[in-house]
Amino acid sequence: MGLLGLGYAGFGAAELDDWREFGTTLVGLQAVEHGNSLLTFRMDDRKQRIVIDRVAPEGSRFFGWEVADGAALDDLAARLEQAGIAVTAEPQALADARHVRGLISFHDPEGNRLEAFYGAEIDATPFKPGRAISGFRTGPLGLGHAVLTVQRIDPMMAFYVDVLGFGLSDYILKPFRAYFFHVNPRHHSLALIETGKSGIHHLMVEMFSLDDVGQAYDVALSQPDRIGTSLGRHTNDFMTSFYARTPSSFMIECGWGGREIDPATWQPYEMQDGPSLWGHERVWLPARDRELAREMRMHAAAQGRRAPVQVMQGNFKLMSGTCPWWDGVRNEPAR
C-alpha cells in the first residue's frame, strides 16, 4: 500500500508571534505552545498538523506523508533504497516530537525533506479553532495540499510518480508550467510549478463552509499586503479560494468546495483554460504572465466555461422556483 495523504508540514521561521496571530485569527487554526522555540497548529482531532520551528533555519521545510502501518513504512523504505534514495530511520525522540509511532526521512531530487510515518497521535481534547469557523476538511484526504516551486519538473515528477506512487491529475503549460498529483480522492495533494528555483509556493487548507473562506478573506483584506492571490475558482479542482501571504516566504490558500476524483479510473489531461475560471489575480506573477492569465480567464468567460459546485450533504439548500433557461442547460456535462 502506498502513501495515504499529506499528514503534516513544518517550517523554520523566527517570527512565532506573527505566525500565531496569522494562523489563529486569519486561518482559524488552533495554536499549541511548546516553550519559546516551537509553535504547532491543530486542524482537527490530531495532535498537530503544521509545525513552526524557531530553531530550524529560516525557509527550511519538511512534509510528512502518511502510510497505513509499520509494514507499509518498511515497504516504502525498501522501495526508496532500491531506487538509490538514502533513507534514515528516525529515532523515537523525533517520532515523539511529530506525535507518530514510526518515522523515516529522505529527500526528493531538489532537496526537500520528506518524512513518512504511521500511527498519528489523536488529541484527548476536541479541536478548538482560533476563530469561529465550522472546521477543516481533513480525515482520509490529509491536511490539504502542498505546492512546490522547482527548477525542473521532469526529474521531480519521475521521483514522485515512479518512486513514491503519486498519480498525475492534470497539468497546465501556460501562463506557467504546473503539474498536479494525487494519492487519494483529493484532486491533488501535491503540485509542482516550474520556476527555476526550489521552494514552497503555498500550502492549501480546505474549510467546510464557503462563509469561512469569505470571512477569512475579509480579515486578509484588512491587513496591508496580505493578499497574494485574490478570491477566485480553479479550473481543475473547482476550489473557491484565495491566497494569503504568511509571515514566511510562502502563502496559505484558504479554500472551499474541492473536487474528489476516483484514483482508480482517473485519466490525466492538459487544462487549456488556464488555472482559474474566474478571479485569482496573481500579484506574484511577472507582469507578462499575469496579463496572459487574465486573458485566459476572459476567454473562459467568453466561452461560458462552467463547473458544478462541489458540496457535502447538509452544506447546501436547494432553491425553489423554475427557470426555463436553467432547466435546459443544467444537465449538460461540465466543459
PABA-219467 format. One record per residue (C-alpha): y, z, x; residue in one letter. Coordinates in steps of 0.2 Angstrom, whole numbers. Layout:
REM residues N
+-------+-------+-------+--------+
|    yy |    zz |    xx | residu |
+-------+-------+-------+--------+
|     Y |     Z |     X |      A |
...
+-------+-------+-------+--------+
***
This chain:
REM residues 335
+-------+-------+-------+--------+
|    yy |    zz |    xx | residu |
+-------+-------+-------+--------+
|     0 |     0 |     0 |      M |
|    17 |    -4 |     7 |      G |
|    35 |     3 |     5 |      L |
|    39 |    10 |   -12 |      L |
|    58 |    11 |   -11 |      G |
|    73 |    17 |    -1 |      L |
|    71 |    36 |    -1 |      G |
|    87 |    42 |     8 |      Y |
|   100 |    36 |    20 |      A |
|   110 |    46 |    34 |      G |
|   126 |    43 |    43 |      F |
|   135 |    50 |    58 |      G |
|   153 |    55 |    53 |      A |
|   165 |    68 |    59 |      A |
|   176 |    70 |    43 |      E |
|   164 |    81 |    32 |      L |
|   178 |    87 |    21 |      D |
|   184 |    69 |    17 |      D |
|   166 |    64 |    13 |      W |
|   163 |    80 |     2 |      R |
|   179 |    75 |    -8 |      E |
|   174 |    57 |    -9 |      F |
|   155 |    60 |   -14 |      G |
|   159 |    73 |   -27 |      T |
|   175 |    68 |   -36 |      T |
|   173 |    49 |   -35 |      L |
|   155 |    45 |   -34 |      V |
|   148 |    61 |   -43 |      G |
|   136 |    66 |   -31 |      L |
|   131 |    85 |   -28 |      Q |
|   136 |    91 |   -11 |      A |
|   125 |   103 |    -2 |      V |
|   132 |   113 |    13 |      E |
|   122 |   115 |    29 |      H |
|   134 |   125 |    40 |      G |
|   149 |   116 |    48 |      N |
|   139 |   101 |    55 |      S |
|   129 |    94 |    41 |      L |
|   133 |    89 |    23 |      L |
|   120 |    82 |    11 |      T |
|   121 |    74 |    -6 |      F |
|   109 |    75 |   -21 |      R |
|   107 |    62 |   -34 |      M |
|    93 |    68 |   -44 |      D |
|    79 |    81 |   -43 |      D |
|    76 |    78 |   -24 |      R |
|    82 |    90 |   -11 |      K |
|    93 |    76 |    -3 |      Q |
|    97 |    58 |    -4 |      R |
|   112 |    55 |     8 |      I |
|   115 |    64 |    24 |      V |
|   131 |    65 |    33 |      I |
|   129 |    72 |    51 |      D |
|   145 |    78 |    61 |      R |
|   134 |    79 |    77 |      V |
|   127 |    62 |    76 |      A |
|   138 |    48 |    84 |      P |
|   151 |    40 |    73 |      E |
|   144 |    25 |    65 |      G |
|   126 |    29 |    68 |      S |
|   114 |    27 |    53 |      R |
|    96 |    29 |    48 |      F |
|    87 |    23 |    32 |      F |
|    71 |    32 |    25 |      G |
|    58 |    21 |    17 |      W |
|    45 |    30 |     6 |      E |
|    27 |    27 |     6 |      V |
|    14 |    34 |    -6 |      A |
|     4 |    47 |     6 |      D |
|    -1 |    51 |    23 |      G |
|   -14 |    37 |    24 |      A |
|    -1 |    24 |    19 |      A |
|    10 |    31 |    33 |      L |
|    -4 |    29 |    46 |      D |
|    -7 |    11 |    40 |      D |
|    11 |     7 |    42 |      L |
|    12 |    14 |    59 |      A |
|    -3 |     4 |    64 |      A |
|     4 |   -12 |    57 |      R |
|    20 |    -9 |    66 |      L |
|    11 |    -6 |    83 |      E |
|     1 |   -21 |    80 |      Q |
|    17 |   -31 |    79 |      A |
|    23 |   -24 |    95 |      G |
|    35 |   -12 |    87 |      I |
|    37 |     5 |    95 |      A |
|    33 |    19 |    83 |      V |
|    37 |    38 |    85 |      T |
|    28 |    51 |    76 |      A |
|    42 |    63 |    72 |      E |
|    40 |    82 |    74 |      P |
|    38 |    93 |    59 |      Q |
|    55 |   100 |    63 |      A |
|    63 |    84 |    59 |      L |
|    52 |    81 |    44 |      A |
|    58 |    98 |    38 |      D |
|    76 |    93 |    40 |      A |
|    73 |    77 |    30 |      R |
|    63 |    88 |    17 |      H |
|    47 |    77 |    18 |      V |
|    29 |    81 |    23 |      R |
|    27 |    67 |    36 |      G |
|    38 |    56 |    45 |      L |
|    38 |    41 |    58 |      I |
|    53 |    32 |    65 |      S |
|    56 |    14 |    73 |      F |
|    69 |     1 |    74 |      H |
|    72 |   -16 |    67 |      D |
|    77 |   -31 |    78 |      P |
|    96 |   -26 |    78 |      E |
|    93 |    -8 |    82 |      G |
|    95 |     0 |    65 |      N |
|    85 |    16 |    65 |      R |
|    72 |    16 |    51 |      L |
|    61 |    30 |    45 |      E |
|    46 |    30 |    34 |      A |
|    40 |    46 |    25 |      F |
|    29 |    53 |    12 |      Y |
|    30 |    69 |     1 |      G |
|    48 |    71 |    -3 |      A |
|    53 |    89 |    -7 |      E |
|    59 |    92 |   -25 |      I |
|    73 |   105 |   -28 |      D |
|    69 |   120 |   -38 |      A |
|    86 |   119 |   -47 |      T |
|    92 |   105 |   -58 |      P |
|   104 |    91 |   -51 |      F |
|   122 |    96 |   -54 |      K |
|   134 |    81 |   -52 |      P |
|   150 |    83 |   -43 |      G |
|   160 |    77 |   -59 |      R |
|   155 |    74 |   -77 |      A |
|   143 |    59 |   -76 |      I |
|   127 |    55 |   -85 |      S |
|   117 |    53 |   -69 |      G |
|   110 |    40 |   -57 |      F |
|    95 |    28 |   -59 |      R |
|    83 |    33 |   -45 |      T |
|    65 |    38 |   -48 |      G |
|    52 |    25 |   -43 |      P |
|    66 |    12 |   -39 |      L |
|    73 |    23 |   -25 |      G |
|    91 |    29 |   -22 |      L |
|    98 |    12 |   -24 |      G |
|   100 |    -2 |   -11 |      H |
|   107 |    -4 |     7 |      A |
|   116 |   -20 |    13 |      V |
|   117 |   -23 |    32 |      L |
|   128 |   -34 |    42 |      T |
|   118 |   -43 |    55 |      V |
|   121 |   -55 |    70 |      Q |
|   107 |   -67 |    64 |      R |
|    97 |   -66 |    48 |      I |
|    82 |   -76 |    53 |      D |
|    74 |   -63 |    65 |      P |
|    78 |   -49 |    54 |      M |
|    71 |   -57 |    39 |      M |
|    55 |   -61 |    49 |      A |
|    54 |   -42 |    53 |      F |
|    57 |   -36 |    35 |      Y |
|    46 |   -48 |    26 |      V |
|    32 |   -52 |    38 |      D |
|    30 |   -34 |    46 |      V |
|    37 |   -22 |    33 |      L |
|    31 |   -32 |    17 |      G |
|    48 |   -35 |     8 |      F |
|    49 |   -49 |    -4 |      G |
|    63 |   -61 |    -4 |      L |
|    73 |   -60 |   -21 |      S |
|    86 |   -74 |   -18 |      D |
|    99 |   -79 |    -6 |      Y |
|   117 |   -87 |    -5 |      I |
|   124 |   -99 |     8 |      L |
|   142 |   -98 |     3 |      K |
|   155 |   -90 |     4 |      P |
|   144 |   -81 |    16 |      F |
|   126 |   -81 |    21 |      R |
|   116 |   -67 |    12 |      A |
|    98 |   -64 |     8 |      Y |
|    91 |   -51 |    -4 |      F |
|    75 |   -42 |    -3 |      F |
|    64 |   -31 |   -15 |      H |
|    50 |   -18 |   -13 |      V |
|    49 |   -13 |   -31 |      N |
|    56 |   -19 |   -48 |      P |
|    74 |   -16 |   -42 |      R |
|    81 |   -33 |   -39 |      H |
|    85 |   -28 |   -21 |      H |
|    83 |   -13 |   -11 |      S |
|    90 |   -22 |     5 |      L |
|   101 |   -36 |     8 |      A |
|   107 |   -44 |    25 |      L |
|   124 |   -53 |    27 |      I |
|   126 |   -64 |    42 |      E |
|   142 |   -59 |    50 |      T |
|   139 |   -60 |    69 |      G |
|   140 |   -41 |    70 |      K |
|   127 |   -27 |    67 |      S |
|   132 |   -13 |    55 |      G |
|   131 |    -7 |    37 |      I |
|   141 |   -16 |    24 |      H |
|   138 |    -4 |     9 |      H |
|   126 |     7 |     0 |      L |
|   124 |     5 |   -19 |      M |
|   121 |    19 |   -31 |      V |
|   117 |    14 |   -49 |      E |
|   124 |    25 |   -64 |      M |
|   116 |    27 |   -81 |      F |
|   132 |    24 |   -90 |      S |
|   145 |    10 |   -89 |      L |
|   158 |    23 |   -93 |      D |
|   153 |    32 |   -77 |      D |
|   157 |    17 |   -67 |      V |
|   173 |    14 |   -76 |      G |
|   179 |    32 |   -73 |      Q |
|   174 |    31 |   -55 |      A |
|   185 |    15 |   -54 |      Y |
|   200 |    25 |   -61 |      D |
|   198 |    38 |   -48 |      V |
|   197 |    25 |   -34 |      A |
|   212 |    16 |   -41 |      L |
|   222 |    32 |   -40 |      S |
|   219 |    33 |   -21 |      Q |
|   228 |    22 |    -8 |      P |
|   217 |     8 |    -1 |      D |
|   201 |    15 |    -8 |      R |
|   195 |    -1 |   -17 |      I |
|   186 |   -13 |    -6 |      G |
|   179 |   -24 |   -20 |      T |
|   187 |   -25 |   -37 |      S |
|   176 |   -22 |   -53 |      L |
|   165 |   -37 |   -57 |      G |
|   147 |   -43 |   -61 |      R |
|   134 |   -50 |   -49 |      H |
|   125 |   -66 |   -52 |      T |
|   108 |   -61 |   -46 |      N |
|   105 |   -43 |   -51 |      D |
|   118 |   -43 |   -65 |      F |
|   125 |   -27 |   -59 |      M |
|   143 |   -22 |   -65 |      T |
|   151 |   -13 |   -51 |      S |
|   165 |   -10 |   -39 |      F |
|   165 |    -5 |   -21 |      Y |
|   174 |    10 |   -14 |      A |
|   179 |    12 |     5 |      R |
|   170 |    28 |    11 |      T |
|   178 |    40 |    24 |      P |
|   167 |    30 |    36 |      S |
|   167 |    11 |    41 |      S |
|   157 |     5 |    26 |      F |
|   158 |     5 |     7 |      M |
|   148 |    13 |    -8 |      I |
|   145 |     2 |   -23 |      E |
|   145 |    11 |   -39 |      C |
|   136 |     0 |   -52 |      G |
|   128 |     0 |   -69 |      W |
|   115 |   -12 |   -78 |      G |
|   105 |   -18 |   -63 |      G |
|    91 |   -30 |   -66 |      R |
|    72 |   -27 |   -65 |      E |
|    60 |   -40 |   -59 |      I |
|    41 |   -42 |   -58 |      D |
|    37 |   -42 |   -39 |      P |
|    20 |   -50 |   -43 |      A |
|    27 |   -65 |   -51 |      T |
|    45 |   -67 |   -44 |      W |
|    50 |   -83 |   -36 |      Q |
|    65 |   -83 |   -24 |      P |
|    79 |   -96 |   -26 |      Y |
|    96 |  -101 |   -19 |      E |
|   110 |   -95 |   -30 |      M |
|   123 |  -109 |   -32 |      Q |
|   136 |  -100 |   -42 |      D |
|   141 |   -88 |   -28 |      G |
|   138 |   -69 |   -28 |      P |
|   148 |   -64 |   -44 |      S |
|   150 |   -71 |   -61 |      L |
|   167 |   -63 |   -63 |      W |
|   178 |   -51 |   -54 |      G |
|   173 |   -43 |   -37 |      H |
|   189 |   -49 |   -27 |      E |
|   183 |   -45 |   -10 |      R |
|   198 |   -39 |     0 |      V |
|   187 |   -38 |    16 |      W |
|   183 |   -56 |    17 |      L |
|   193 |   -68 |    28 |      P |
|   207 |   -77 |    18 |      A |
|   197 |   -94 |    18 |      R |
|   181 |   -86 |    12 |      D |
|   190 |   -76 |    -1 |      R |
|   198 |   -91 |    -8 |      E |
|   181 |  -100 |    -9 |      L |
|   173 |   -85 |   -18 |      A |
|   187 |   -86 |   -30 |      R |
|   184 |  -105 |   -33 |      E |
|   166 |  -102 |   -36 |      M |
|   170 |   -88 |   -49 |      R |
|   182 |  -100 |   -58 |      M |
|   168 |  -114 |   -58 |      H |
|   156 |  -102 |   -65 |      A |
|   168 |   -98 |   -79 |      A |
|   172 |  -116 |   -82 |      A |
|   153 |  -119 |   -84 |      Q |
|   151 |  -105 |   -96 |      G |
|   139 |   -96 |   -84 |      R |
|   132 |   -80 |   -93 |      R |
|   118 |   -67 |   -91 |      A |
|   111 |   -54 |  -103 |      P |
|   117 |   -37 |  -101 |      V |
|   103 |   -25 |   -94 |      Q |
|   102 |    -9 |  -104 |      V |
|    90 |     5 |  -106 |      M |
|    83 |    12 |  -123 |      Q |
|    96 |    23 |  -131 |      G |
|   110 |    16 |  -119 |      N |
|   117 |     4 |  -132 |      F |
|   121 |     2 |  -150 |      K |
|   118 |   -14 |  -160 |      L |
|   134 |   -20 |  -169 |      M |
|   134 |   -26 |  -187 |      S |
|   141 |   -42 |  -193 |      G |
|   137 |   -60 |  -190 |      T |
|   145 |   -74 |  -180 |      C |
|   139 |   -92 |  -183 |      P |
|   143 |   -97 |  -165 |      W |
|   134 |   -82 |  -158 |      W |
|   119 |   -84 |  -169 |      D |
|   117 |  -102 |  -162 |      G |
|   118 |   -98 |  -144 |      V |
|   111 |   -80 |  -142 |      R |
|    93 |   -86 |  -140 |      N |
|    97 |   -99 |  -126 |      E |
|    90 |   -95 |  -109 |      P |
|   101 |   -87 |   -96 |      A |
|   109 |  -100 |   -84 |      R |
+-------+-------+-------+--------+
***
